[in-house]
């Protein structure tokens, strides 16, 4: 394997290691957020929820009375006090509904044994809820609106994923089809105190967007959710049960998501434990240690994967400075799925970049998801350069049918890490050698 390809993969893996729960959970648990002597019920949802719970057990195990976290399908972790249930991502399944119902039952039951202190005070006999939130929770912790069905919810979620909608837009819709998302978990917990530790997988680190914000107030509305469906032309095929639910919300017949000022908000606080920025800084440090002159371009790269891949490739081609160089970017692109191929946003982005770099043998490009999962595939992403493109089949048909997975299957340059137990969006690594004459 070429040295730049090895270096790109090593830089990515170093960044992922920096945002593992064992790197940030102790600071979060010992920051004063959680009362030192309180009894703890651990709950949570997301791709990193089980790994976060494992660290919570190691650090505050003597205070943990039990709990339940919902995570994606990956090798189970050796949790002792907290139950882990695996469910489906990126669209919910029966296990998502079952696990969510069990979590809500646990949260509601905590009210009757919480030893609640006086308003505004804490008590050594108090029981609190610790919620561990990471990306993926919107699918893993799911419920179905009254009068609708899981099949209808899955149909709409899948259409949103293929529409090109960004994560904020998708989660605005999801929050208004739920009795858990958009801060509504707090309604089930109130008046028990809820302390949330968040691993961010969205640009801007907005807690109301991450995992659809189950424990923070939600500024979005039913009207915004409906407007998003209209924007992406999804209202015509909207399942009838979901349509009726949203129309009731629009008329005020059913309540909005939790808004600032609700009494439950005063019983909740959170900490943003880690994000893409931390991963980028770790990538920068490792690239520098390998001898690269390194620059972080952005931690909020968004937009269509094809356009973003071409744009980042152009920035690498336009680079002027000392060599060898490493340009880094973080964020999360979107894909409008029109073809019948297999892939994910990182593979599509890398393929678009590879097409732009076919005549640039001095540039190596990597794009991968920090969760180790890119779309419905076993790959985190891919690496590409001119040499790889020269020995590959014509890339354009693969790009047109959204089939980047099978393209990189032929080149042998998938980056496969398996699930990483973390999730802070995607990283793009561009390594630039001195161009030859």
Number of C-alpha atoms within 10 A of each C-alpha: 6 8 8 19 18 11 18 22 20 16 27 28 18 18 24 27 18 19 27 21 23 17 14 18 24 16 12 20 21 13 12 9 15 22 18 16 14 19 24 27 23 26 27 30 33 32 28 30 30 31 25 28 30 20 19 25 19 13 16 16 17 11 16 21 13 17 21 26 29 30 31 26 14 13 9 13 12 12 16 13 18 22 16 24 21 21 28 20 21 18 20 24 20 14 17 27 19 15 24 24 16 15 21 17 13 20 26 18 13 20 18 10 10 20 17 18 15 8 9 7 8 18 15 12 13 19 27 27 26 24 26 26 31 28 27 26 31 29 27 31 32 29 26 20 18 13 10 17 14 18 14 17 24 17 14 22 20 14 18 23 19 13 20 19 22 18 20 18 18 22 26 25 25 23 29 27 26 21 22 27 31 32 26 23 23 27 21 20 24 19 21 26 25 28 23 26 24 29 33 26 28 25 22 13 19 14 24 22 28 25 31 32 26 32 29 26 23 23 14 22 19 24 15 15 22 20 15 19 21 12 12 13 12 16 15 9 11 17 17 12 16 21 17 16 19 22 15 14 20 18 11 11 11 12 13 19 25 26 18 14 9 12 14 25 21 15 17 21 15 20 15 16 20 26 21 29 22 17 28 30 16 21 29 25 16 20 26 16 12 13 12 21 18 22 16 16 15 14 24 19 19 16 17 19 26 22 16 21 27 20 15 25 24 14 13 22 17 9 13 9 9 12 16 17 23 27 23 26 23 26 22 27 26 24 22 16 19 11 12 10 16 19 27 27 27 33 36 33 31 30 33 25 28 27 20 19 24 16 14 18 18 18 26 28 29 30 32 32 32 28 23 23 22 25 20 12 14 17 25 26 34 29 30 27 28 20 18 18 20 13 10 14 14 12 17 15 12 21 22 15 15 24 23 29 27 16 25 28 12 12 17 13 18 24 23 17 17 14 21 21 25 29 28 29 23 31 27 29 27 26 25 24 17 13 12 7 3
